Amino acid sequence: MLKYLFMVGFLIPLCLLMNSWWLVHSMMFLLSFLFMVCCYSYCDFNMISYYFGIDYYSFILILLSFWICSLMITSSVWIYTSSYHSNFFVFMILFLMVMLYCSFSSLNLLSFYIFFESSLVPTLLLILGWGYQPERLQAGVYLIFYTLFASLPLLLVLFYVYFYINTLYFPLLIDFGSCYFMFYIFMILAFLVSMPMFLVHLWLPKAHVEAPISGSMILAGVLLKLGGYGIFRVMKIISFLGLKFNYFWLSLGLSGGVIISFICFRQVDLKSLIAYSSVAHMSMVIGGLMTMNYWGCVGSLSLMVGHGLCSSGLFCLSNIIYERLGSRSLLINKGMMNLMPSMSLWWFLLSSSNMGAPPSLNLIGELSLLNSIISWSSFTFLTLIFLFFFSAVYTLYMYSYSQHGLYYSGLCSCSIGYFREYHLLLLHWLPLNIFCLKGEYFFI
């Protein structure tokens, strides 16, 4: 368990070397493959060491973190070519990787909280340091205020719980007595803000639009999953009150997802559209987790992994256009099929995965979440119909508007895709669709 942590730790001094970019990049991919091959994936915490442990739910999310962090270095080559503090940038990614690895494998609620919050700091620095517009300061403030202020009450409750039962070890948490309701509310609130749920989602589109491509990738790919993972871990403890009150979060999440789908229709910024579609997808995950049944848990895991790869790939595509035209507006990025015909295939493949077409992992996740939510209440089929239908509508709107039509007349020249970019997109799309053949992994 600790050997992978040490490997990432020993990569950090390489950041001091000049031209260590590709060395760290290769080592991160090597580490991803080693982790994939060497880890066991039983259901218990079988790799326990120093209050850390990996079961199969956290294994796949740590693997996703390794993969996305490796691809972040691939996608951010302009930082390396322009020598824009590239060593510090690589250090930020490695530090973020350590925080994510620790938070996904924590067995102690306090250590999970600490690493969960610490992972926001390098993300904030990525947005503030390498973002594009001056509004990134405001986006960073939104990110910190929403996520930090929502989870501060949780810290106080954790202290109280420790004072009451003298442990914060996950399997030993049982009865909290008088603070049980408070624990339920603050725990759910902290995780729902980071997922994010409708009404507390405003920080996400802002952060995505102002973040560099690497910041968008890690936000969509992994940081949104921390909330879902946290709810899954504490579900056993809060199940008693969950049976009483979860209907509120479930109905708010699903109806919020439908409203967010309507908001997606009127976006003209590519990144903003993909960010809002992330909120709509996460509302399904919230619904599945709140039903507290088996289908919901495994469905939320497969949709989280599928969405992480798919959304990250779409952000890469929007960035590829942004690097050439200097704009993310759909009014300018029209008719891309005329200028970059081979890139249009990748737009199609990742857009189809985004709307849950086979053979993507999103399809497996959405089908099992459909089972889970409808088995909880058959009346939810109304919102689910709208959610699935509008998901296809705004994805088709994004694809057809950006690829078809007459291209912008003010465009002088536009280069075709580089090999690195096709490689990056392939590494997003391949696991997303290959995992479908290994669907039983998510339903152990």
Secondary structure, 3 states (H helix, E strand, C coil): CHHHHHHHHHHHHHHHCCCCHHHHHHHHHHHHHHHHHHCCCCCCCCCCECCECCCHHHHHHHHHHHHHHHHHHHHCHHHHHCCCCHHHHHHHHHHHHHHHHHHHHECEHHHHHHHHHHCHHHHHHHHHHHCCCCCHHHHHHHHHHHHHHHHHHHHHHHHHHHHHHCCCEHHHCCCCHHHHHHHHHHHHHHHHHHCCCCCCCCHHHHHHHHCCHHHHHHHHHHHHHHHHHHHHHHCCCCHHHHHHHHHHHHHHHHHHHHHHHHHHHCCCEHHHHHHHHHHHHHHHHHHHHHCCCHHHHHHHHHHHHHHHHHHHHHHHHHHHHHHHHCCCECCCCCCHHHHCHHHHHHHHHHHHHHCCCCCCHHHHHHHHHHHHHHHHCHHHHHHHHHHHHHHHHHHHHHHHHHHCCCCCCCCCCCCCCCHHHHHHHHHHHHHHHHHHHHHHHHHC
